[in-house]
Amino acid sequence: MSALIVIRLTPAAPVDAGTFATYLDGLQIQAFDLTFGSVPQGVSAGPAARFIAPTSSPIAPLPAPPEYAAPPTYDPATGIVQHIEVEIGPVYAAAAVATAVIPVSASTALENLRVVMTRGGIGLPVSEAFYNVQMDAGTPTPDQFQGLAVTSCYLTLPAVSSNGIAIGLPADGSPPAFDTLVGAIAAVLGMDPGGAMPALASLTPEQCGHIAHEIAWSAPGPLPGPPDALENLYTNPPIPVC
């Protein structure tokens, strides 16, 4: 019977299940055991959990929220599963939550974790290490991940960039991985100004700031909606409504 790291995955703010499904595409999660002799990097706690889409087809393809006429079936190799709720019908509808499960090779008395997330090979931010986490036990199949009784930690998945600039910015203000940052800079310069990439050493401070803003705002999320129609908010006296 294996010890299990059970990680619940959520969006930063409520989204529909179809949008959340795109957050999972290409996702991989690794856990590293932090012991007295291995900080700050740690040693691998077990195999990486990676997302493999269900093998059964939804009623309607994405971007529609994933819904199934029967409980979805999964590739046994998947380590990440999107949660399912049963609706009237019955219809098995996906939710904007997922669970990742990592079997632990050899657990220690105190399980302290450094978690690394990547999506499509690009690092995603994980703001902190997790100390003295609880672990589950057993050998669950993917359809049982959602119902596991223990949660080791929670992670937030950022939205997917719509312009191809993919980089995770750590919430604590520390810099991202250098190679990842260089890739994001190259992606920005490939669109603006385009053509051959200029020598990075030749960039002015203003140009560097411009690139940084492009990267930071690559996945800003939707704008908040106004509390009322703009015409009502800014027209005085109000326009009479029939």
N, C-alpha and C positions, 0 to 999 in steps of 0.2 A: 504494500500500500504506500503510495507516494504522498509526500507532503506537497501542498499546492499553494502557490501564490495566486490569489484571486483579485483581479484589478477591475474595478467598475469604471467605465468610460462614459463621459457625458460631454455635451457641447458647452460652450461658455454661456450661452443663453438658449432658451427654448427654440427649437427649429422643427420642421416637419421631418418625418422619418426618411423620406426620399433624399432630402438634403444631407441628413446625418449619414446615410449610406455612402455618400461620396466621401465623407471624412474617413471612412474605413478602408477605402480602396488603396491598396499598396501599403497598409499600415503594418508595422512590425514593432514589437516591444521586447526588450531584453532587460533582465534583472541581474544586478551584480551584488553579491553578498559583501557587506562592509564589516570586516572584522578588525580587531586592534592592529593587526599587522598588515592590513591591506588598504587602509584609507589613503587617499581619497577615491581611488579608482575602483577598488573592490575586485572580487573574483567572480566569474560567471556562476550564477546560481542554478542555471539549467538552460535548456534549449529556448531559443527565441519563440515567442508567440507571434504568428503572422495570420493576417486575415485572408481567408479564402471564401469567396461568395458561396451561398447555398447552391447545391447542385440541382434543386428543383426550381422551376421557373415561376416567377410571380404572375398574378393574374394580368397585370398591366406592367410594361417595362418602365424602367426609370426614364424621366425624373418623377413619375408617379410614385407616391409612397408605396413601398413593397407590401403587397397583400397576397396571401396564398389561400388556395381552396382547401388545402390539407396542411398539417404541420410540415414545415420545410425540412428537407433532408440536407445533411452537411457532409462535406469531405472530412473523413476522420482526421486528416492532418491539420485542419484549421485549429488555431489556438485562440481565435477571437470570434465571437458570435454576437450578432445584433439581437436584442431582445424582441420577443414576440408576445402580443396580447391577443386573446380570443374575443372577437366581436360577434354580434348577432349574425347568424347565417348558417353555420358558423363561418367566419372569415378569420384567418390568422394574420393579423396586421403587425408589421414591424413598428417598433418604438424607437425614439431617439436616444437610446441607451445601449451599451454593449458591455460584454464581459470578456476579459482576457484571462486565460489560465496558463500558468507556467509551472510544470512539475519541477520540484527542487531536487537536485542531484544528491545533496547531503546537507540536511539542515543543521544549524548550530543552535546552541542554547538560547542565544539572543539573535533573532533574525532582523538584521538591519539592511536596508536595500537602497541602492542607487539604481534608478530606472532610466533607461534610454529608449526614446521613441523616435522612429523614423517613418516617413511616408514617401514612397517612391524614392527611397535613398536619401531624402533630405531630413535633417534633424529637426525635431519638434521640441518646444520648450517643456522641461520638467523643472519646476522651481525649487524643489527641495529633495533631500533624502528622507527616507521613511525608517523610523527606528522602532524596534520591538513589535513588528507587525504580527498580526494573527495569521495563521495559515490553516487551510482546510486539509483534509486527507481523503484519499480514495483514488479511483481511476475513472472519473466521469467521462461520458461521451459528450460531444459538443452540444447536443440538445438538452443536456443537464446543467450547462454552465450557468444559465440564468438563475436557476433555483438553488445554487450552492448557498449554504447557510452563513458562511464566513466571508467577510470582505477584508482584504489586506490593506488596500488603499484605493483612493479615487484619483483619476487623472482627467484633465480637461483637454479635449481635442479642439485645436483651432480650426477655423473655416479654411476651405481650400481656396487658394489664390485663383482669381479668374484671368490673370494676365501672364501666368507661367512663371512668375517670380515666387519661388517657394523657399522660405527660410523661417525657422523658428527663433523668435527673439525671447530669451529667458526673462521671466517676470521679475527677477531680482536685479536686473540691470547689468548683469555680467555679459561679456561679449559672446556671440555665437562661435561655433567652430570655424576656424580660419578658412578651410577649404570650402565650406558651405557658403560663407560670406563672399568669397571670390566668385563662386558660381552665380550668386544673386547679382553681384555687380556686373558680371558679364552679361546676364540676362537683361538688365536695365539698359546697358549701353548698346546691346544688340537691337533694341527698339528705338532708343533715343540717345545718340543721333543715328544709329544704324551703321552698317558697313563695317570696315575694319575697326577693331577695338583700339582706342587710343592707349598709349602707355599710361598705366595707373600713376606712375611717379610724376607725370606731367599735369595731373588734374589740379585745378585751383581749389581753395577751400570752399568757394561757393558751389563749384561743381560737385564736390564731395558731399556737401550738405544736400544738394538736389537729389543725388543718387540715394542718400540715406532716407530721405523722405519717400522716394518712390518705393523703396524696400519696405519701410515701416507701414506704409499705407497699401501694401499689395493685397491685403485681405481685410478691409476695414469693417466689413459687415454692413447690414442695411441701416439706412438713416432712420432715426425715430420718427414715428408719425405724429403729426400735429394733433392736439386734443379736439380740434374742430376744423371745419373747412376754412381754408385761408381767407376766402372772401368774407366770412363771418368774423374772423379774428381781426382783420385790418381795415374794414370798411366802417366808417362812422359818419353819419348815422347809419344804422343797419338797414340793409335792403329789405323791404317788406316781402314776405313770402306768402304766396297764395295758398 
